[in-house]
Amino acid sequence: MFDQQEVMFNELVKAHHGSIYRICRAYLYDVSHADDLYQEILFQIWKSIQNFKGESKVGTWVYRIAVNTAINFNLKNKKHQHASLPDFIQLPYEETLAQKREQETRLDQLRHCISLLEMSDRLIISLVLEDKSYKDIAEITGTNINNIGVKINRIKARLLKLMENKTSI
């Protein structure tokens, strides 16, 4: 039994490593704390793996554990609650250094604006940026699928307003 659990655990970690780490970064600003949270999430997955019944997709189950662990981690470590967007948005190659700097500046502004959102909204927009479906986002966040589209549109509108205010300063 232990060998099967270890094999399944290793496969889960291999398949979902990036997503788990992005959740950590979405919830925390300091990378060293993200590493601590990452380890805690892995521990919770290990503890829970025997209880997985296959009623949802494995990826959704992993996300739920990661999100719940991150929320509990933040409750224990309130001083680390201010977070920025994880570094998972890839910048396309640009020809000039000036263009690259402009893109990096805009991306930093977006990360900052996302960090100003409520924690639940940061999670939702992070999942949107990972191209998760509305159904997956609803399952991961424990929200009704009918409300996800409305929430996403409101978050995007809020981000646009924050970005416009940021560039006019």
Backbone as CSV, one residue per row, in Angstrom:
resi,resn,N_x,N_y,N_z,CA_x,CA_y,CA_z,C_x,C_y,C_z
1,MET,0.829,-1.202,0.000,0.000,0.000,0.000,0.867,1.257,0.000
2,PHE,1.916,1.222,0.856,2.788,2.389,0.954,3.484,2.652,-0.368
3,ASP,3.914,1.611,-1.071,4.590,1.788,-2.358,3.666,2.410,-3.389
4,GLN,2.400,1.968,-3.429,1.424,2.555,-4.347,1.190,4.023,-4.023
5,GLN,1.089,4.313,-2.741,0.877,5.694,-2.318,2.070,6.556,-2.734
6,GLU,3.261,6.032,-2.565,4.457,6.797,-2.926,4.528,7.035,-4.435
7,VAL,4.206,6.036,-5.225,4.213,6.174,-6.680,3.174,7.202,-7.112
8,MET,1.957,7.102,-6.567,0.899,8.043,-6.917,1.285,9.463,-6.503
9,PHE,1.845,9.587,-5.311,2.271,10.895,-4.820,3.315,11.507,-5.750
10,ASN,4.325,10.730,-6.108,5.382,11.230,-6.990,4.824,11.645,-8.351
11,GLU,3.866,10.899,-8.872,3.228,11.253,-10.147,2.434,12.550,-10.020
12,LEU,1.711,12.686,-8.904,0.945,13.914,-8.671,1.862,15.132,-8.594
13,VAL,2.934,14.999,-7.849,3.864,16.117,-7.689,4.484,16.471,-9.040
14,LYS,4.878,15.458,-9.789,5.484,15.703,-11.097,4.496,16.414,-12.034
15,ALA,3.248,15.972,-12.038,2.236,16.530,-12.940,1.758,17.920,-12.517
16,HIS,1.767,18.205,-11.221,1.141,19.433,-10.723,2.105,20.375,-10.012
17,HIS,3.390,20.100,-10.097,4.394,20.923,-9.414,4.236,22.405,-9.729
18,GLY,4.172,22.754,-11.001,4.074,24.159,-11.403,2.820,24.830,-10.889
19,SER,1.701,24.140,-10.995,0.428,24.707,-10.540,0.432,24.927,-9.030
20,ILE,0.970,23.975,-8.296,1.029,24.112,-6.837,1.897,25.311,-6.468
21,TYR,3.036,25.421,-7.121,3.936,26.529,-6.800,3.313,27.872,-7.168
22,ARG,2.575,27.916,-8.261,1.920,29.175,-8.644,0.868,29.575,-7.616
23,ILE,0.169,28.600,-7.054,-0.784,28.914,-5.984,-0.036,29.493,-4.789
24,CYS,1.096,28.907,-4.467,1.898,29.431,-3.356,2.282,30.878,-3.612
25,ARG,2.750,31.179,-4.794,3.160,32.536,-5.131,1.972,33.492,-5.197
26,ALA,0.804,32.972,-5.573,-0.384,33.827,-5.633,-0.810,34.259,-4.239
27,TYR,-0.524,33.446,-3.251,-0.936,33.756,-1.896,0.128,34.493,-1.085
28,LEU,1.386,34.367,-1.477,2.462,34.922,-0.670,3.403,35.771,-1.504
29,TYR,3.958,36.795,-0.879,4.893,37.680,-1.572,6.326,37.166,-1.492
30,ASP,6.727,36.721,-0.342,8.109,36.301,-0.090,8.325,34.868,-0.574
31,VAL,9.274,34.675,-1.478,9.528,33.358,-2.071,9.886,32.328,-1.006
32,SER,10.612,32.730,0.023,10.989,31.757,1.060,9.757,31.218,1.775
33,HIS,8.748,32.050,1.933,7.508,31.575,2.547,6.718,30.719,1.563
34,ALA,6.826,31.036,0.281,6.168,30.212,-0.738,6.737,28.808,-0.707
35,ASP,8.038,28.687,-0.493,8.653,27.366,-0.387,8.115,26.609,0.825
36,ASP,7.943,27.311,1.932,7.372,26.682,3.132,5.940,26.214,2.869
37,LEU,5.166,27.078,2.224,3.790,26.718,1.895,3.763,25.538,0.935
38,TYR,4.644,25.544,-0.038,4.727,24.442,-1.001,4.955,23.113,-0.272
39,GLN,5.887,23.107,0.660,6.165,21.893,1.430,4.948,21.465,2.252
40,GLU,4.254,22.439,2.821,3.050,22.134,3.595,1.965,21.538,2.702
41,ILE,1.813,22.054,1.490,0.827,21.517,0.547,1.183,20.081,0.183
42,LEU,2.462,19.833,-0.090,2.885,18.460,-0.400,2.592,17.518,0.764
43,PHE,2.826,17.986,1.973,2.536,17.183,3.157,1.039,16.872,3.249
44,GLN,0.198,17.875,2.997,-1.252,17.668,3.047,-1.727,16.719,1.941
45,ILE,-1.123,16.813,0.760,-1.472,15.876,-0.319,-1.087,14.465,0.092
46,TRP,0.110,14.311,0.651,0.566,12.989,1.102,-0.397,12.405,2.137
47,LYS,-0.799,13.238,3.111,-1.723,12.773,4.151,-3.086,12.392,3.587
48,SER,-3.518,13.090,2.536,-4.870,12.920,2.005,-4.973,11.930,0.855
49,ILE,-3.866,11.469,0.336,-3.873,10.676,-0.894,-4.679,9.382,-0.754
50,GLN,-4.660,8.795,0.415,-5.424,7.554,0.626,-6.928,7.801,0.628
51,ASN,-7.329,9.035,0.907,-8.751,9.362,0.973,-9.333,9.813,-0.366
52,PHE,-8.473,9.960,-1.399,-8.967,10.387,-2.705,-9.835,9.276,-3.291
53,LYS,-11.093,9.630,-3.592,-12.059,8.636,-4.060,-12.325,8.731,-5.559
54,GLY,-11.716,9.699,-6.227,-11.921,9.837,-7.658,-13.237,10.493,-8.034
55,GLU,-13.877,11.178,-7.085,-15.156,11.844,-7.372,-14.961,13.119,-8.178
56,SER,-13.751,13.633,-8.208,-13.417,14.794,-9.029,-12.115,14.471,-9.755
57,LYS,-11.727,15.353,-10.677,-10.456,15.162,-11.363,-9.322,15.290,-10.345
58,VAL,-8.253,14.569,-10.586,-7.106,14.616,-9.682,-6.572,16.046,-9.580
59,GLY,-6.504,16.745,-10.717,-6.007,18.119,-10.708,-6.857,19.037,-9.854
60,THR,-8.164,18.861,-9.916,-9.076,19.669,-9.100,-8.871,19.357,-7.626
61,TRP,-8.718,18.078,-7.310,-8.483,17.649,-5.929,-7.191,18.267,-5.397
62,VAL,-6.133,18.254,-6.204,-4.853,18.838,-5.800,-5.013,20.341,-5.568
63,TYR,-5.715,21.018,-6.485,-5.945,22.460,-6.323,-6.694,22.755,-5.040
64,ARG,-7.728,21.971,-4.745,-8.508,22.213,-3.525,-7.622,22.081,-2.287
65,ILE,-6.797,21.056,-2.260,-5.880,20.888,-1.125,-4.936,22.081,-1.055
66,ALA,-4.394,22.479,-2.206,-3.446,23.594,-2.233,-4.098,24.887,-1.758
67,VAL,-5.285,25.169,-2.250,-5.985,26.401,-1.867,-6.329,26.383,-0.383
68,ASN,-6.896,25.289,0.098,-7.264,25.208,1.519,-6.035,25.304,2.416
69,THR,-4.948,24.656,2.012,-3.716,24.736,2.796,-3.172,26.155,2.793
70,ALA,-3.232,26.822,1.642,-2.759,28.207,1.549,-3.586,29.127,2.443
71,ILE,-4.890,28.933,2.450,-5.761,29.753,3.304,-5.410,29.540,4.768
72,ASN,-5.271,28.279,5.170,-4.904,27.987,6.561,-3.512,28.522,6.900
73,PHE,-2.592,28.410,5.962,-1.237,28.925,6.155,-1.284,30.429,6.406
74,ASN,-2.092,31.128,5.619,-2.227,32.575,5.786,-2.860,32.941,7.118
75,LEU,-3.819,32.145,7.556,-4.436,32.416,8.853,-3.414,32.284,9.976
76,LYS,-2.496,31.334,9.830,-1.450,31.138,10.845,-0.361,32.201,10.737
77,ASN,-0.176,32.739,9.545,0.918,33.681,9.287,0.375,34.967,8.695
78,LYS,-0.467,35.659,9.419,-1.143,36.843,8.888,-0.190,37.893,8.344
79,LYS,1.012,37.971,8.849,1.942,38.998,8.383,2.358,38.776,6.937
80,HIS,2.089,37.602,6.358,2.488,37.304,4.988,1.313,37.343,4.024
81,GLN,0.174,37.917,4.426,-1.011,37.857,3.584,-0.935,38.728,2.341
82,HIS,-0.160,39.792,2.346,-0.074,40.616,1.142,0.711,39.830,0.092
83,ALA,0.113,39.611,-1.056,0.739,38.753,-2.054,0.806,39.435,-3.399
84,SER,1.659,38.900,-4.222,1.723,39.371,-5.600,1.441,38.204,-6.522
85,LEU,1.181,38.525,-7.762,0.939,37.499,-8.764,2.189,36.673,-8.961
86,PRO,2.053,35.369,-9.059,3.234,34.545,-9.298,3.861,34.868,-10.653
87,ASP,5.110,34.490,-10.784,5.863,34.799,-11.995,5.590,33.790,-13.097
88,PHE,4.338,33.521,-13.401,4.074,32.514,-14.425,3.611,33.098,-15.750
89,ILE,3.476,34.402,-15.836,3.123,34.993,-17.117,4.407,35.133,-17.909
90,GLN,4.457,34.503,-19.050,5.662,34.532,-19.867,5.629,35.727,-20.806
91,LEU,6.729,36.434,-20.868,6.848,37.553,-21.785,7.324,37.041,-23.140
92,PRO,6.662,37.462,-24.225,7.147,37.058,-25.540,8.474,37.750,-25.838
93,TYR,9.260,37.162,-26.705,10.545,37.732,-27.086,10.340,39.068,-27.787
94,GLU,11.093,40.033,-27.402,11.008,41.352,-28.026,12.355,41.708,-28.634
95,GLU,12.303,42.469,-29.708,13.500,42.826,-30.472,14.414,43.797,-29.729
96,THR,13.841,44.732,-29.014,14.674,45.770,-28.418,14.612,45.743,-26.903
97,LEU,15.658,46.252,-26.306,15.724,46.337,-24.851,14.645,47.276,-24.313
98,ALA,14.385,48.359,-25.019,13.355,49.312,-24.584,11.985,48.654,-24.548
99,GLN,11.664,47.860,-25.578,10.382,47.151,-25.589,10.311,46.155,-24.439
100,LYS,11.392,45.462,-24.198,11.439,44.467,-23.115,11.223,45.163,-21.760
101,ARG,11.882,46.282,-21.561,11.719,47.012,-20.301,10.282,47.507,-20.125
102,GLU,9.693,48.007,-21.200,8.301,48.468,-21.147,7.370,47.321,-20.783
103,GLN,7.590,46.163,-21.402,6.766,44.988,-21.087,6.938,44.579,-19.633
104,GLU,8.168,44.569,-19.163,8.420,44.182,-17.775,7.771,45.172,-16.806
105,THR,7.801,46.440,-17.150,7.158,47.458,-16.316,5.650,47.221,-16.260
106,ARG,5.036,46.967,-17.416,3.590,46.710,-17.466,3.243,45.437,-16.689
107,LEU,4.066,44.415,-16.825,3.827,43.169,-16.103,3.949,43.374,-14.600
108,ASP,4.938,44.151,-14.175,5.065,44.474,-12.751,3.841,45.245,-12.260
109,GLN,3.338,46.156,-13.081,2.129,46.900,-12.721,0.944,45.950,-12.583
110,LEU,0.822,45.005,-13.518,-0.269,44.041,-13.442,-0.149,43.193,-12.183
111,ARG,1.037,42.715,-11.889,1.252,41.923,-10.669,0.858,42.725,-9.440
112,HIS,1.274,43.985,-9.412,0.935,44.824,-8.267,-0.586,45.003,-8.158
113,CYS,-1.228,45.273,-9.282,-2.686,45.468,-9.259,-3.399,44.197,-8.821
114,ILE,-2.927,43.054,-9.266,-3.529,41.788,-8.833,-3.320,41.590,-7.335
115,SER,-2.169,42.011,-6.831,-1.914,41.852,-5.393,-2.860,42.708,-4.552
116,LEU,-3.481,43.723,-5.162,-4.422,44.587,-4.444,-5.820,43.974,-4.348
117,LEU,-6.064,42.925,-5.119,-7.374,42.275,-5.106,-7.558,41.454,-3.839
118,GLU,-8.808,41.138,-3.552,-9.111,40.229,-2.443,-8.485,38.872,-2.752
119,MET,-8.166,38.110,-1.729,-7.494,36.833,-1.912,-8.267,35.908,-2.853
120,SER,-9.579,35.821,-2.689,-10.372,34.926,-3.541,-10.328,35.380,-4.993
121,ASP,-10.315,36.699,-5.218,-10.228,37.221,-6.580,-8.851,36.972,-7.184
122,ARG,-7.796,37.056,-6.350,-6.445,36.744,-6.841,-6.372,35.296,-7.304
123,LEU,-6.981,34.412,-6.538,-6.969,32.997,-6.918,-7.708,32.799,-8.238
124,ILE,-8.883,33.388,-8.354,-9.685,33.217,-9.575,-8.933,33.741,-10.786
125,ILE,-8.351,34.933,-10.695,-7.657,35.482,-11.858,-6.400,34.676,-12.157
126,SER,-5.762,34.132,-11.148,-4.602,33.263,-11.384,-5.012,32.016,-12.152
127,LEU,-6.155,31.459,-11.804,-6.654,30.277,-12.508,-7.040,30.613,-13.945
128,VAL,-7.609,31.809,-14.148,-7.934,32.263,-15.510,-6.646,32.364,-16.320
129,LEU,-5.608,32.930,-15.726,-4.337,33.083,-16.423,-3.674,31.739,-16.726
130,GLU,-4.071,30.705,-15.993,-3.571,29.353,-16.269,-4.472,28.622,-17.261
131,ASP,-5.443,29.330,-17.830,-6.378,28.762,-18.811,-7.237,27.628,-18.256
132,LYS,-7.602,27.726,-16.989,-8.521,26.746,-16.410,-9.934,27.062,-16.898
133,SER,-10.734,26.030,-17.061,-12.114,26.214,-17.498,-12.951,26.787,-16.355
134,TYR,-14.102,27.366,-16.714,-15.004,27.883,-15.684,-15.408,26.768,-14.726
135,LYS,-15.636,25.582,-15.268,-16.023,24.440,-14.431,-14.915,24.115,-13.434
136,ASP,-13.675,24.060,-13.913,-12.551,23.769,-13.019,-12.392,24.857,-11.968
137,ILE,-12.525,26.109,-12.379,-12.397,27.221,-11.434,-13.486,27.127,-10.367
138,ALA,-14.696,26.799,-10.783,-15.801,26.654,-9.821,-15.506,25.536,-8.826
139,GLU,-15.024,24.402,-9.319,-14.714,23.282,-8.424,-13.578,23.628,-7.472
140,ILE,-12.535,24.267,-7.989,-11.373,24.594,-7.170,-11.722,25.611,-6.092
141,THR,-12.526,26.598,-6.447,-12.859,27.670,-5.494,-14.101,27.377,-4.664
142,GLY,-14.816,26.301,-5.021,-16.036,25.979,-4.291,-17.156,26.959,-4.584
143,THR,-17.140,27.514,-5.794,-18.123,28.504,-6.214,-19.058,27.890,-7.242
144,ASN,-20.246,28.411,-7.333,-21.215,27.977,-8.331,-20.705,28.378,-9.712
145,ILE,-20.745,27.439,-10.659,-20.227,27.702,-12.007,-20.936,28.877,-12.676
146,ASN,-22.203,29.082,-12.367,-22.949,30.194,-12.955,-22.410,31.552,-12.508
147,ASN,-21.800,31.603,-11.346,-21.269,32.868,-10.822,-19.856,33.160,-11.294
148,ILE,-19.138,32.157,-11.777,-17.734,32.327,-12.138,-17.557,33.361,-13.246
149,GLY,-18.358,33.268,-14.315,-18.233,34.216,-15.415,-18.444,35.647,-14.962
150,VAL,-19.436,35.856,-14.106,-19.718,37.193,-13.578,-18.536,37.671,-12.735
151,LYS,-18.029,36.791,-11.873,-16.893,37.162,-11.023,-15.673,37.515,-11.864
152,ILE,-15.400,36.709,-12.883,-14.236,36.960,-13.732,-14.362,38.303,-14.435
153,ASN,-15.545,38.605,-14.957,-15.744,39.899,-15.620,-15.560,41.056,-14.648
154,ARG,-16.041,40.911,-13.439,-15.878,41.967,-12.428,-14.407,42.130,-12.045
155,ILE,-13.693,41.018,-11.918,-12.267,41.077,-11.575,-11.496,41.763,-12.695
156,LYS,-11.801,41.398,-13.941,-11.117,42.027,-15.079,-11.397,43.522,-15.123
157,ALA,-12.634,43.916,-14.869,-12.980,45.340,-14.871,-12.220,46.068,-13.762
158,ARG,-12.143,45.450,-12.594,-11.403,46.047,-11.467,-9.922,46.177,-11.810
159,LEU,-9.357,45.141,-12.424,-7.945,45.191,-12.817,-7.697,46.285,-13.848
160,LEU,-8.597,46.396,-14.796,-8.455,47.433,-15.825,-8.464,48.816,-15.180
161,LYS,-9.369,49.016,-14.246,-9.452,50.300,-13.553,-8.178,50.566,-12.747
162,LEU,-7.687,49.536,-12.059,-6.451,49.689,-11.289,-5.265,49.988,-12.204
163,MET,-5.205,49.301,-13.341,-4.108,49.517,-14.299,-4.174,50.934,-14.867
164,GLU,-5.365,51.410,-15.181,-5.515,52.767,-15.715,-5.081,53.801,-14.689
165,ASN,-5.436,53.582,-13.436,-5.018,54.490,-12.366,-3.509,54.447,-12.169
166,LYS,-2.942,53.277,-12.334,-1.500,53.084,-12.161,-0.703,53.832,-13.229
167,THR,-1.204,53.785,-14.472,-0.467,54.424,-15.569,-0.666,55.934,-15.603
168,SER,-1.713,56.420,-14.947,-1.949,57.868,-14.959,-1.198,58.582,-13.835
169,ILE,-0.581,57.817,-12.975,0.152,58.408,-11.837,1.511,58.887,-12.286
